[in-house]
């Protein structure tokens, strides 16, 4: 049974940067497609960025040019570098790990709070 744990959230001023990390344990990280999602108060959870096991990436329009998703298979960890943060980026950020073709291997973390405010 896999488990994902996020870290790196916090309070940052507009224009600042944060790097989120997501570690997958109990499963073979390199086999998983990974993604970052976020949920702001009163809104549905939405995709921020995703990175396939082969390294292909996809970003939401709101993240393009500001956020960079990456993965380190040797460390079993995914990252989200967030630059030029805006107040509207404030949300709980969730990590998702999913094994292609296996619906039972779809893991979510508890989330990490990102607050962008002056």
C-alpha positions as CSV (number, residue, x, y, z in Angstrom):
1,X,0.0,0.0,0.0
2,X,1.5,3.3,-1.1
3,X,1.5,6.5,0.8
4,X,2.2,10.1,-0.3
5,X,3.3,12.9,2.0
6,X,3.5,16.6,1.0
7,X,5.7,19.2,2.5
8,X,6.9,22.7,1.9
9,X,3.8,24.8,2.2
10,X,3.6,28.0,4.1
11,X,3.0,31.7,4.1
12,X,4.7,33.8,1.4
13,X,4.3,37.4,0.1
14,X,3.0,38.1,-3.4
15,X,5.8,37.7,-5.9
16,X,7.6,35.2,-3.7
17,X,8.5,31.5,-4.2
18,X,7.9,28.2,-2.6
19,X,8.9,24.6,-3.4
20,X,6.6,21.8,-2.5
21,X,7.8,18.2,-2.2
22,X,5.9,15.0,-2.4
23,X,7.3,11.7,-1.3
24,X,5.8,8.3,-2.3
25,X,6.6,5.3,0.0
26,X,5.6,1.7,-0.2
27,X,5.5,1.6,-4.0
28,X,7.9,1.9,-6.9
29,X,7.9,5.6,-7.6
30,X,9.3,5.5,-11.1
31,X,6.2,3.5,-12.3
32,X,3.8,6.2,-11.2
33,X,2.3,9.2,-12.9
34,X,2.3,12.1,-10.5
35,X,0.4,15.3,-10.1
36,X,-0.2,18.4,-8.0
37,X,-3.7,19.6,-7.4
38,X,-5.1,22.4,-5.3
39,X,-8.3,23.4,-3.6
40,X,-9.2,26.9,-2.5
41,X,-12.0,27.5,0.0
42,X,-15.4,27.2,-1.8
43,X,-13.9,25.8,-5.0
44,X,-13.4,22.4,-6.5
45,X,-10.1,20.7,-6.5
46,X,-8.2,21.5,-9.7
47,X,-5.2,20.2,-11.5
48,X,-2.1,22.4,-11.2
49,X,0.5,20.3,-13.0
50,X,1.3,16.7,-13.7
51,X,4.3,14.7,-14.7
52,X,4.2,11.3,-16.3
53,X,6.5,8.4,-15.4
54,X,8.3,9.0,-18.7
55,X,8.8,12.7,-17.8
56,X,6.2,14.4,-19.9
57,X,4.7,17.4,-18.2
58,X,1.4,19.2,-18.4
59,X,0.4,22.5,-16.7
60,X,-2.9,24.3,-16.0
61,X,-3.0,27.7,-17.7
62,X,-2.8,29.4,-14.3
63,X,0.6,27.6,-13.7
64,X,2.3,28.0,-17.0
65,X,5.4,30.2,-16.9
66,X,5.4,30.4,-13.1
67,X,5.4,26.8,-11.8
68,X,7.8,23.9,-12.6
69,X,7.0,20.3,-11.8
70,X,9.8,17.8,-11.6
71,X,10.6,14.4,-10.2
72,X,13.6,12.5,-8.8
73,X,13.0,8.8,-9.3
74,X,16.1,7.9,-7.2
75,X,14.7,9.8,-4.2
76,X,11.1,8.8,-4.8
77,X,10.1,12.5,-4.7
78,X,8.2,15.0,-6.9
79,X,8.6,18.7,-6.6
80,X,6.6,21.8,-7.5
81,X,8.7,25.0,-7.8
82,X,6.3,27.9,-7.6
83,X,7.5,31.4,-8.5
84,X,5.8,34.8,-8.8
85,X,3.1,33.6,-6.5
86,X,-0.2,35.5,-6.4
87,X,-2.9,35.7,-3.8
88,X,-5.1,33.6,-6.0
89,X,-2.6,30.7,-5.6
90,X,-3.7,30.4,-2.0
91,X,-5.0,26.9,-1.5
92,X,-4.4,23.5,0.0
93,X,-2.1,21.7,-2.4
94,X,-2.4,17.9,-2.8
95,X,-0.1,15.4,-4.3
96,X,-1.5,12.5,-6.3
97,X,0.2,9.3,-7.4
98,X,-1.4,6.9,-9.8
99,X,-0.3,3.7,-11.4
100,X,-1.4,3.6,-15.0
101,X,-3.9,0.9,-15.7
102,X,-4.5,0.2,-12.0
103,X,-7.3,2.1,-10.3
104,X,-6.5,0.6,-6.9
105,X,-3.1,2.3,-6.9
106,X,-4.3,5.9,-6.8
107,X,-3.0,7.7,-3.7
108,X,-3.6,11.2,-2.3
109,X,-1.7,13.1,0.3
110,X,-3.2,15.0,3.2
111,X,-2.4,18.3,1.6
112,X,-0.2,21.3,2.4
113,X,-1.4,24.8,2.9
114,X,0.0,27.6,0.7
115,X,-1.0,31.1,1.6
116,X,0.0,34.1,-0.5
117,X,-0.6,37.3,1.4
118,X,1.1,40.5,2.3
